[in-house]
Amino acid sequence: MIEEKKFAFIPKEISWLSFNHRVLQEADNPEVPLIERIKFLGIYSNNLDEFFRVRVATLRRISKIKNNSFDILGYDAEQTLKEVNRIVMQQRVEYENIYDRLKSDLAKRKIYIKNENELNDEQFNFVNRYFNKNLAQIIMPFMVKKKNQLYALKDDAVYLAITIRHLKKEKVRYALIELPTNTLPRFIALPGPEDEYNYIFLDDIIRVGLKDIFYVFKNSSFSAHTIKLNKDAELDIVDDISESYIDNVNRSLSQRKVATPVRFVYDREIPEDTLSVLTEQLEFSTEDTIIPGGRYHNLKDLIDFPNPGKKESFRHKKLAPIKHKDIIPGKTIMSRIRKNDLLLYFPYHSFDVFINLLREASLDPSVTDIKITLYRVANSSNVINALTNAVRNGKTVTAIVELQARFDEEANIFWSNRLREEGVKVIHGVPGLKVHAKLCLITREKNNNVSRIACVGSGNFNEDTAKVYTDHLLMTSDTKITNEVKKTFAFLEKNYKKENYYHLIASPFYTRTRISKLIKNEIENARNGEKAYIYLKLNNLADKEIMDLLYLASREGVDVRLNIRAMFSLVAGVPGLSNNIKAIGIVDRFLEHTRIMIFGNKGNEKVYLTSGDLMTRNIERRVEIACPILNQELKNELRDIFDIQWRDNVKARILDSELDNRFVSNDEESHRSQEEIYDYLKAKHEESENS
């Protein structure tokens, strides 16, 4: 709980842990299909790993500055680290209890997760065969000796810490085995009766084979306990004009392999001497995050837990993508966009529409030029394929590839090389700024007439995430937008010149002043007795200057409604501070990722679609674009979508100073926004077909 008198905002790390607890709530929700609940456990685990690798690592760095940490963050880094550890330990207990309940629920449906001591003869023989066929040749243990250092251990991998005790001599050896989950699945199906589904962790199959692995140590007993490290994953990229940007990133990636550990998780049953040897070699102190856990770690692998082939549905029913009401079969998408703006909402609409647009552009003889920003792309990317095909068809293609997309740096280096080999002009962003804007610009020349189509979105051009993230993509030929998108690409390509923007809101130059002006306008409207409101749907809200303005807006009577998925530092609903601010967060089957900003503006609403959140990094240290929606029908649609989510009383939680994630009251008719949005868009399509 936050003490309201002392804090005007919540440390963003604490608010993020509250968000991850909402994910954990879904894992414990009996209304969620069983395998989806297991998947939420995996998502929680994966989220927490990244949190330690980035957020906690940054806090640790800042805490060492001591005297300056409050000036940097607005709160004490050392105290926040202690609170983070307390909350994580508390959630760890809850996590393990939920996992046990899920195992029990699985067993009721004759789905069993067995360990090596629970196998019948048939299953034990299967495990032995699996080990000999798939593991015996690839398991490469390394011995742990006191003179060794373990900094070479991989970040986020799972290791079995092996204790080898001689049965007659007082001799103990220690070894580590990395689980080969990069080549083998974590869960292996076991034989069993036809009406049962049995699985075993890969960890336990290795446990069965320990004697075969360590046969050189005769007259010894063997035990194995899982451990896992998270390391500081923030890249220290030094801007040096004498070195290429890509070399800087490559060097920083290699440094990440030996980065400082920030969390050590271990099986609480591990022998004390084994634990002591490991923590000593890792040079962990009592101040570090050392977490006793259960038998298994890296439970992010639960995201890919097998789906039993039973008649009973254990996953969400698939939703067929809705045909967009304005896209007509047999008519080109570009001709439709030239007639009127299009707004796509993934995953309700298919991402194939954007792929088809790129394909059209690559084939259209009048298209001369395609420019695009790439932050994260799919593993097998049709976006990349379409761009390279456009080059083959004689188009000039420019890709702004952001090498500092966290945890996708290596993939983006690979795609950069692939694109360059195919003849695409590749640019690696702007020194000192991350290019996070989601932009595509298609230029067409016909009869000496130049026209352009711009795509401006809230999410990446990534067909994988477009199936599970909610994101909007505006497609427009309006020159008010296309001319300013053209300016943005000019900035990114060569001149780094600050341009004037009259419609787009661009970071790092204009976002703070323009958003502040929009908020102040609502404050002025409220003071003049006008209806005034600010509705924001974002992933994160943590910029202190913006929050102070929202507090002022609340005190002046502006209706502030905030729908925030993750980090949320503002304290809503505090008398005298934020009476008129209400805040919710939604966690459901799709990850809420789209970003919408709505300002009342005396009844002539200003509606924006944005790539960036209201965090200091997005405002000051990234290239972001907030795009005004100029088409009235599309403005109404985004407002309707915001209102549908605001009515949610099934998956929405109240965000307040208590951080207890209470669900919005469900006394009236149930409203689950993701289902209602699907029905809303489907009805619009059916209405257009019948008109």
N, C-alpha and C positions, 0 to 999 in steps of 0.2 A: 504493500500500500504506500502511496506517495503522501507525505505530509504537505497538505495544500498550502499552509502558511509559509512554508520554507521554499517550496519549489513552484515556479511558474511553468516548468516543463519537465518532462520525464526523460532521463538519459535514454538515448536511442537504443542502446544495447539492451536495456531492461525492457523497453517496449517491444523490441524484436523477440525477446524470449516469450513475452506474452502472446505475440502472434504465433510462435511455434507451438505454444500450448493449445491454441485453437486447432492447429493441425492434429495434435495429440487427442483432443476431444473427439475429432471425427473417427479416430481409430477405436474409440471406446463407445461409439454411438451405434446401438443395435439396429437403428433404422437404415444404416449404411450397409450395402451388401458385403458379405463376409470377406471376400478376397480384397475388396476395395479398402476395408478396414486394415487389413494387413499391409496393403500398399501405403496407407497413410502413416503407419509405423515406420516404413522405409523412408518416406518423404521426411518425416520428423528427424530421423537419424541423419539423413543426407544434409538437411538444412543445418543441423547442429554442427556437423563437421565443418561446413563452410563458414559458419559463424565463428568457430574457434580459429580457423585458418586466417580469417580476415579481421573480424571485429575485435576479438580478444587479442589477437596479435598486435593490432594497432593500439589498443588500450595499454598493453604491456609496454610498448615503445614510449607512449606518452607518459605513463606513470613514472618512468625513469627520469623524466624532466622535473618531476615533483613540483617545483615552484610555479611552473608555467602551465600545468595541466588544466587548471581551472580556466585560465585565459583562453586556452585552445578549445576546450570542449564546452565550457559553461558549467562544468561539474567536476568533482574530484575523481580522477581516473583510478586511483588506488582503492578508494571506497567502492567504486562501481565494480571493480574486479572482484572484490569480496562478495558483493551482492550477486554478481553473476554466478560465482561458484556456489553460493547458497541455493539459488534458484535451480541451477542445473542439477545439483544433488537431489533436491526435492523432486524435480521432474523425473529424474532417473528412477526413483522408487516407483512413481506412478507408471512410468513406461514399462517396467518389468512386471508390474501387476496386470497391466493391460495385455501384455504379451502372454502371460499365463492364462488369462481369461479367454483370449483368442484361441490358444491351443485347446482349451476345454471346449469351446464352441465348435472348433474343427472336429474334435473327437466325437462330439454328439452326432456329427454327420459322417462319421467313419472316415475322416481324413486325419492322418496321424503324422506327426513329425517325431521320428525315433532317433535315439542316440545309439552308439555302438554297443551299449549294454542291454538294449531292449529288442535285439534282433532275434528272429527265429533262425533255425538252421538254414533254410532256403535263402533268407535275406543275408545272413552272414556269409554264405558262400558267394552270393552275388557281389557283396561288397569286396570280398577278397579278389574276385575276378576283375572288378572295376578298378581296384587299386593297381593290380599287376598290369592291366592293359593301358590305363590312362595316366597313372600317377608315378609308378615306380621309376620311370626313366627321366621324369622332369623335376622330381623333388631334389633340391640341392641345399641341404642344411649347412649352416655355417656355425662353427663353434664359438662360443662367447668366452673370452678370456679377460682377465682383469686389465690387461694392458691395452685391450682394444677399446675403441670408442664406437658407439652405435649411431653416430650422426648420419651414417650412410643408409639407415633404415628409411624406407620410402614413406612419404607422407600419405596417410589415408589408406595404406594397405593393412591387411590383417596378417599377423604372425602367430604361429604356435611357439610358445616358449617351452622348450623341452628340458625336463630335469632328468638326468641319467644318474642313478644311484647304484653303486656297486653293492651287491648283496652281502659280500663278506668283508671288503675293505671299507674304511671310512673315506671313500673317494666319491666326489660328486662332480659331474660335468654339466655344462649348460650349452644349449644350442637353440637356434632359431630356424623356423621353416616358414617361408612366405607362402600363403595360400595362393595357388595359381588361378585366381578368379578371372584373370584376363583371358584365359584360354578355356576354362571349364565352368559350367554353371555352379552356383553355390548350393542349389538344391537338386538332389538326384532322386528320381523315382525308384522305389523298391518294388520287387514282386510281392504279391499278396493275393488274398481272395478277391474275386471279381467285384464284390460290392464294397471293397475298401480301396483307399488311396493312401499309400505310404511313401514318405519322403525322409531323406537323411541329409544333414549338412555335409558339405564337402570336408569340413573340419574333422568330422567324426570318422570319415573313411580314412583319412590320414592317420588318425589315432589307431585305427585297426592295424595299419601297416608299420607302426613305429619299430617293431622288432625287426622287420625286414629292412628298414632304412638303416638302423643302427646295429646291424648284426656284428660289426667289428668289436662292439663293447659287450663281451660275454659276461654272464653272471651279473646282469644289471636289470634294474626295473626302470620303466620309462613312464613318465607322465607328461601331459601336454595341456597348456592353459593359454588361452588367446590373449594377445595384447594388441594395442593399436596406438599409433601416434598421429597427432595432427601437428603440422608445422606452420610457421609463419609463411603465408602465401602471398603477401604483398610484394610486388615487384619493385625493386629499387632501380629504376631506369634513370640513368644519368643523361641529361641532355648535353650531348657533346657533338658539335658540328663536324668534328674531324672523323667521327665514326658514323656508319650508316645506322639508321633507326632500327633496321631489322637485326643488325649485329648486336645492338644494345639489348633488344628483347631476348635474343638467343642466349646472350651471356647471363642475363638475369634469370632465365629459366634454369640454367645449369646451377646458379646459386641457390635457387629454390630447393634443389635436391639436398643441400646441406644446411638448410635454414634452421633457425632455432625452434625446438619443440615447444608447443604451447599447451598441449594436453596429452596425457598418458592414461589410457583406459586399460584396465586389466581384470581378469577373472578373479573374483574375490577369494576363490579357493586355491590360488597359486601359493606354493610354499614360500614362507617368509624369506628364506635364503635366496631363492630365485628372484623374487621381487627386489630384494636389496641389491643384488648384483646388477640388475637391469637399470634401476633408478640411479644407482651410483655412476654407472657408465654414461648415462644420459645427462648426468650432472643436474638432476632435478633437486630442488630445495623444497622446504615446507611451504614456500609461497606459491609454488607452481600448482597447476591443476592436475592432480593425480586422483583418478576416479575409480573406485572399486565397482565392478559391474558383474554381469552374469557370465554364463559360459560362452556366449557368442557375442562377437562385436562386428562392426560394419554391417549393421542390420539394414543399411540402405538397400542391400540386396533383396530385402523383402518386397521392394518395388516390383521385382520380376518373379515373385512367387508363382509357381505353376498354377494354372486354372484347371481344377479337376473337371473331367469331361462328364459331368452329371447333368441330368435334366434340370435340377434346381439351379436357379440363376445366382451365381456368386459375384457377379460383376454388374455394373450399371448397364442397362439396356442401351445399345448403340443408337445414337441419334443420326439419322441420315441428314447430310448437309442440305440446307434449304436453298432452292434455286432463287437467285436474286430476282426481284420483281421486274427490274429494268434491263436485265440481260436476256436478249431474245435469240434463240437458236438460229443459226444461219446468218446472223448479223454480226459485224465485227464489233469488238468491245470498244475500240478506239472511236468508231463513228458514234457509238452510244455516249461516250464520255464527252465528245465534242458537242453533243446536243444538250447534255445536262450532267451535273456532278453525280458520281456514284459513291456510296458508302458501304463498304463491306465490314461485316462483323464476324470474325473468326472465333470459335470453330463452327458457329451456326451457319455461316456461309463457307463454301469450299475455297481453300487457298489456290485451287486450280485456276480460279479466275485470274489471279495475278500471273501465274505461269503462262496461261493462254495469252494474256496481254503482251508478255515478253516475246512469246512465239510470233504473235501477229507483227510486232515491231520488227522482229528479225526478218520477216518475209516481205513486209510492205516496202516496195521499191522507193517510196517517198521518204521513208525514215532514214535519216543520216547519222543520228547520234543517240546513244543511250548512256546515261550516267546513273550510278547507284551507290548508296552507302551500304556496306556490309559489316555487321557487328558480330552476329553469330549466324551460321548457316547450318543446314541439315547435314547429317553424315553422308547421305547420298543426295546431293543437292541438284534438283532440277532447275533452280535459279542459276546456278553456275553453268549447267548444260545449255540453258537458253542464252546466256550471255556469250558463251564461246561460239554457239551456233550463229549468233548475230554477227560476230566477227567474220566467220566463214562466208556469210552472206554480204560482206562488204561494208558493214556498219562500223562506225568508230565507237568503241565501248570503253568507258572509264569506270573503274571500281575504286571507291575509297574504302580500303580495308583497315579496320581498326585492330592493330596488333595487341592492344592492351585489354581486349575483352577478357575479363578475368576467367581463368581456367580454360579458355579457348585459344590461348595465345599460339600454342603449337599447331592447332588445327588451322588457324588463320594464316600462319606462315605457309603451311602446306597449300591452302587454297590460293594464296598470293602467287606462289610459284606456278601452280597449275594455270591460273588465269594469264599470267605473264607469258608462259610458254605458248598459249593459244592466241596471243596477239592482243590481249586486253591491256590497256594502260592502267597500271596499278599504282595507287598513291597510298602511302601509309600515314594518313591523318596529318595532324598539325602538331608540331613540337609543343609539349606542355599542356595539350588539351586532348581529351578523349572525344572521338567523334561518335556520339550516341544517337544522333538524329537518324530517322528512318525515312530516307528520301530516294525517289527514282524520278528521272526526268527524261522524257522521250521527245526528241526534236524531229520535226517533219518539214520538208521543203517541197512545195509543189507549185509550179507556175510562178516562181519567184515569191511565193507567199510562205513565210515561216510560221509554223504553229507548234505548240508544245502541249504535252500532257504531263502532269505531275502527280506522283503518288506520295502521300504524306501519311505516315502511320504512327501508331503507339508501340508497335512491336516489330521484332526482327523479320526480315524476309527469309523465313525459315519454315518449310512445310511440315517439319516434325512438331515444333512447338505450336504451330497454328492449329493442331488437332487437340491440344490440351490447354492452351492459354487463350483467354479472351482478349482480343485485340481488334482495334478499328483501323481501317485503311481507307483514306479518302483518295479518290481518283478524280482529277479535275483538269479542265482546259482553260479555266478562268485566268486571264492574264494577270490579275491582281496577285494570284498565288504563283503561277508559273514563272513570272518575271523575277520574283523574289527567291524562289527555289533555284533559279538560274544564278542569281547573285551568290547564293550559298555555295554552290558548286565552284563558282569562280574563286571564292575565298579559299575553299579547300584545295583547289587544284594548283594555284600559283601565287596569288598576290597577298594573301593574309590581310587584305585591306578591309577595314571596317566600313561596311556599306550602310546606307539608310534603308530601314525597313518600315513600311507603313501599314502592313497587314500581318505578316508573320512576326512572332515574338521569338527572337533568337538569343540563345546563350552562346558565349558568355557576356555579350555586350548589352542586351536590352531587357533581359528577363526580370531582373530585380526592379528596375524602374517601372517597367510596364505593368507587372503584376501588382506592385505597390500602388500604382495609379488606379488600377481597376478596383482594388480594395478600398482605397480612399474615396473613390467616386461613390461607392455604395454607402460609405460612412456619411458622406455629404448628403446623399439622398435621404438617409434615415434622419439626419438632423433637420432636414427640410420637410419632414413629415411624409415623404414618399415611401412606397413599399420598396424595401431594400433586402437583397439576399445574395448569398454566395454559396454555391453548391460545388463541391470538389470531390471527384473520384480519382484517387491516386494510389500508388503503391506505398509511398513513403512521404511523410510530412515532418521535417525536423529542422528547418531553417529558423533560427531564433528571431530574426528581424521580421520575417513574414508572419510568424506566430504572434509576435507582439502586436502587429497590425490587426490580426484576426481577433485578438483579445480586445483591442480598442473598438473594432467593429461590433463585437458582442455587447460591450458596455454602451454603445450608442444605439443599440436596438436592431442591428442588422441580423437577419435570420441566417445563421451559418450552419450548413449541413455538410458533414465530412464522412465520406465512405473511403476508409483507408485500409489497405490490405495488411501491411507489415509494420515498419517503423513509424511510430506516431508519438512525438514528444509533447504535443499540446495536451493540456489537462482540460477536458470538457466538463461543463456542468457545474463549475465552482461558483458559488454565490459571490457576486461582486467582481468576478474576473471573467467568467465565461458562461453566464446564465443562458445566453442565446446560442450557444454552440452545442450541437448534438453530434455524436460520432458513432459510427458502426464499422464493423469489419466482417466481411463475408468469406467463409471458407466452404467450398463445395467441390463438386467433381472436377470442374475446370478451375485452373489457377486464374484468379482475377488479376488482369494485367493491363487492361485498357485504362487510359487516363483522360478524363474529361473535366473541363472547368467551365462553369456557368455563372454569369454575373447578371443581376436583374436589369440594370441600366434603364430604369424608369419604364419598364415594360417592353423595351426593344432589346431583348436578351442578347448578350454577347456569349457565344459558345465556342470553345476551343477544344481541339484534339491535340494532345501533346506527347512528345517522346520522353519528356523528363519529369521527374518529381520535384517537389518543393523542398529540396535539400541543398545545402550550400554547395556541394560538389556539382550538382546539376546546373545550378545558377551561375557559378563562377568558374568552374574548371572543366566544363564539357561543352561540346557543340550540340545543342538541343534546339528543336524547333517546335513551337506551339503554333498551330495553324487555325485561323478562324474558320468557322463553318459559315459560308455566305448564303447557301441555299436554304430557304426557309423550311422546306419540307424536311431536310436533313437535320436542321436545328431542332425541329419538333421531335424528330426521331430520337436524337440523343437525349433530349429532355425527358421523353417518355421512358427511355431505358434507365436514366438516373432515378426517376420516380418509381419504376418497377422495383429496382433494387432497394430503394429507401423503404418500400413496404414489406420487404422480406422479414418474415418472422419465423422462419424455419432454420436458415443457415446464417443469419446475421447475429452478431454479438454486440453488446454495448461496450464502447471503449470509454472508460472513465478513470478516475484516479485510483480506484480499487484494483484495477488490473486483474479482475477475477473472471472476465469473459462470460458474463451472464448473457444468456440468450434474450433477444428481444421478446417481449411478452407475446404469447401465442393464444390469448384468450378468445380472439375472434377467428375468422376464417383464415386458414393457413395460406401463406404466400411464399413460395420458393422461387426466388427471382430467376435463377438460371433456366428453370423449366418454363416460367412465364415469358421470359424473353424469347425462347425458342418458339413458343406458341404465337407470340406477338409478331415475329418476323414471318412465320409461316402464314399467318392470317393476311399479312400485307401482300405476300406473293399470290395467295389464292384470290384475294380481292382484285389484284391487277389482271389476273388471268380471266376473271369473270366480267371485267369492265370493258 
